Amino acid sequence: MLTRLLVRRFKLFDEIDIELGQRVLFVGPNNSGKTSALQALALWELGSKRWVERRGLQAPEKRPGVTLNRKDLTSAPVAVANYLWRDLRTRAAKHNGTQNLLIEVLVEGEDAHGRWACGMEFDYANEESFYCRPMRDSAGNRMPIPEGARRTRVAYLPPMSGLATSELRLELGAIQVRIGEGRTAEVLRNLCYQVYEQRPERWEAISDAMRRLFLIELEPPLYLPERGELELYYRTPQKTRLEISLSGRGQQQVLLLLAYMEVNPGAVILIDEPDAHLEILRQREIYNLLAEFTETTRSQIICASHSEVLLNEAVDRDLVIAFLGRPHRIDDRGQQVLKSLRDIPFVDYYQAEQTGWVLYLEGATDLAILRAFAWKLAHPVAPLLERAFVKYVGNQPVEAQRHFHGLREAVPHLRGFALFDRLQRPLPADDRLPMRMWQRCEIENYLCTPETLLAFAESEARRETGADAATTDLFTQRRIEELRDLMQECIAEVGAALATLGKPDPFSPDLKVSDEFLTPLFHKFYSRLGKSNRLQKSDFHLLADYVPLSAIDPEVREVLDAIAAVASSAQSP
């Protein structure tokens, strides 16, 4: 049984260190590295087996590399050999030249003879090939290939790819090659025939499992020597006899899994998405069935999935590794991981890892206003806000907490800050996520002053006349006065309408000014000018340029200081 996997500089990974067990489930979003981890194990087996074939157990110190062709790695096919390397980097600069960057895969295991460790390293040669050799130990000597590693067989199974209508009979080696290349559609009948011919009692076990799951009766596989082909039939509950190619993809997927395990007894079986093509009820059943067949075939299975159902089935009894940020074992019954898989996209994990901090706001207009105030005040947080990881959560503190603590499952060092409009209830206490609400109704209230609106009207007059701020001719001055007067009239009219409705004063901290004052104000202002409204709600951040520095509420600077404190304390790569 394999007990540990350490991988460096392979595909998505800079370095990962994963605990393994009898039954292991890798869970995580798409593109998080689950399949890459399975492929690293397949690469390790290929390297160690090829090494023993060519060089024996010990590693000579001179020219110890064994050449592998990229086409040899059927479980991780690549068009160019360096696609196996992290960021495609096979060399690194040094002060006196360059050094080769090696893929390293160290596997530890245990069996009846004791514990063992076997590490293989892979060195890029050219687009078609690379070298493999044993890693060096702590003393600088190359590690021998232990007997435990030599006895270990790794079998990689990708998802069912659809079934061909006909299938030639193949030897076991040819079957394994096609599976490694992802051509499962060409070998399902062959796998079943292998089981039926070699272990007929286990074919009965497979037939019984298919009867329980799909209510079908499998017939023994048929070999037609005159055509060199295999056929496999089953009977439906209505006794209709059908060829297996007419069955559903989920039914074919389950049969593939069970037959493959029976053809590879005692192996370490790597299964990518065992739940593929299965609805929820059968996802649960297939995981239980895999656990059952693991015992009867004396196998170790390592599955990769993003199914919540499989996570729920595995978390109480098997080893679950969460591929959220750095892969790690989960011990909280998977509740946080379950939330993360369901609700948090992988790009959020990536941004959290890259920035080290996250800012929660109601929406994009809040960010635009914060940025505008930061630049207006020449605050040091201004450039940080330009490249911040910002998550919009409405005005819902609980949503911010759920997202933040889901991210921390993958990025434990993540820092955060949440900012909300004024709420009617206190903010929840949270030791990890600092939260704050504005003392005024919303962030737009800090833009809304008479001086700001009149200054905006003046800028509109200058825009009409083409005069800059340093030039004021008689015509421009007259137009400025006209538009300032118009703005004052509009303010008074909208204010009177608010009073009629029993609403607060337009410049009150208790009015939701974005919807109830500024939006109707600019609609009226531009209608009187006979123009299209140039200042919609999404553009209110432009008003920050017209707020006098002396009129900016000190609370704005306090909030920017708090965000800067979180950002500066964050750890990022």
Secondary structure, 3 states (H helix, E strand, C coil): CEEEEEEEEECCEEEEEEECCCEEEEECCCCCCHHHHHHHHHHHHHHHHHHHHHHCCCCCCCCCCEEEEHHHCCCCCCCCHHHHEHHHCCEEEECCEEEECCEEEEEEEEECCEEEEEEEEEEECCCCEEEEEECECCCCCECCCCHHHHHCCEEEECCCCCCCCCEECCCHHHHHHHHHCCCHHHCHHHHHHHHHHHCHHHHHHHHHHHHHHHCCEECCCEEECCCCEEECEEECCCCCEEEHHHCCHHHHHHHHHHHHHHHCCCCEEEEECCCCCCCHHHHHHHHHHHHHHHHHHCCEEEEEECCHHHHHHHCCCCEEEECCCCCEECCCCCHHHHHHHHHCCHHHHHHHHHHCEEEEECCHHHHHHHHHHHHHCCCCCHHHHHCCCEEECCCCHHHHHHHHHHHHCCCCCCEEEEEECCCCCCCCCCCCCCEEECCCCCHHHHCCCHHHHHHHHHHHHHHHHCCCCCCCCHHHHHHHHHHHHHHHHHHHHHHHHHHHCCCCCCCCCCCCHHHHHHHHHHHHHHHHHCCCCCCCHHHHHHHHHHCCHHHCCHHHHHHHHHHHHHHHHCCCC
